[in-house]
């Protein structure tokens, strides 16, 4: 056995038939070459890595892009994010200098659209210190039209974040010294203890307090004022979607109109200067007025609280009145024909003439009404005289000496009037002639002739029989007439009394 030896070959088994390995290329495998699989896997890995960093397909376009002009882009670079309300909606695709300004191109995804024509953009830092800037995009108002892709945002609506070196550069030694003095003065102002002379013109609630203490009081009282301010601010937004924008638009129109009257505005400012000077001249009175504002506001708060308590009732009244207001248009429509007829009625040919006549007769009616103040009392006395004197006298039945007829006095009066009318009937062509016992009689009577005259001392006539007497007897003198005694205060006349007795006849036999 030598130094080197070889193992004897193992004898082959009759069942040991040669089987080639199919995993080895060139023996029995005839598929794609293994390097093709390796290249495919490498391409897939490269594509996944690109998508992981680029987050877009290489053949895809940039999509919706905009441009913005900045005075200074700081350290903004490509791929810096673009955000709306803190949400990434795109990235910066290009930063290019153009003279003293810089033009930044950035993309916006569909989630960030629409971007309106009044949009604004600002470069802001993502960290407290330098670096990692992003674009803070404000899409603008909904009423403005949308910017088309490739549109530009001007430099007037862009802003750049202030960097720390700019702040440090601005605060040089003199500026820092002035800032220190300002802070020291502000601290002295807040901690200055006022004197009695200083408190003379101040509100009693803050007398003796420093400016810092008064400021703390303002913060303590400012809570309610802030709440009221928030309510007012919310109310200014309006009830609809575009109420505030409508208000701003109307304000713009107002200012545009004011711009056309600049001369009048200058005069207004001059007059305001005069007014301010008048206030300055009355500074003590104005200070006294301001000092009274606090009690006035306290009283106003009570009144406003009562008003607030009354508002629910007013609201219920408004709700209950809503059906009536709903019926109001129909009522107004139905009221139209009535107004047309009323218009015709009030025309000059209708009530117009009547009103003119009333106007003309008004002074006379006024004088009549004034005079009636004297007339009506006289009418009242006349009525009482009639009811208390004349009517009882007219109803009296004359029974004295048996000359009565059994009828009331007023009936006998009308009987006599009727008989006189019958006695005065015409009986010839000479017209009416009063006849009294025209038949004559055997008894000759006479009476004195009142007219007298030559051979006319007596009047003669024939009667059927001699007159028995006269009733009533004509008194020898006129009864007294007193203006100081009212009629209704006199007793009714006694028609059957002694004065009613029959007297001697005035016609006697000669």
Secondary structure, 3 states (H helix, E strand, C coil): CCCCCCCCCCCCCCCCCCCCCCCCECCCECCCCHHHHHHHHHHHHHHHHHHHHHCCCCCCCCCCEEEEEECCCCCCCCCCEEEECCEEEEEEEEEEEECCEEEEEEECCHHHCCCECCCEEEEEECCCCCCCEEEEEECCCCCCCECCCCCEECHHHEEECCCHHHHHHHCCHHHHHHHHHHHHHHHHHHHCCCCHHHHCCCCHHHCCCCHHHHHHHHHHHHHHHHHHHHHHHHHHCCCCCCHHHHHHHHHHHHHHHHHCCHHHHHHHHHHHHHHHHHHHHCHHHHHHHHHCHHHHHHHHHHHHHHHHHHHHHHHHHHHHHHHHHHHHHHHHHHHHHHHHHHHHHCCHHHHHHHHHHHHHHHHHHHHHHHHHHHHHHHHHHHHHHHHHHHHHHHHCECCHHHCCCCCEHHHHHHHHHHHHHHHCCCCCCCCCCCCCCCCCCCEEEEEECCCCCCCCCEEEEEECCCCCCECCCCCCCCCCCCCCCCHHHCCCCCCCCHHHCCECCCCEEC
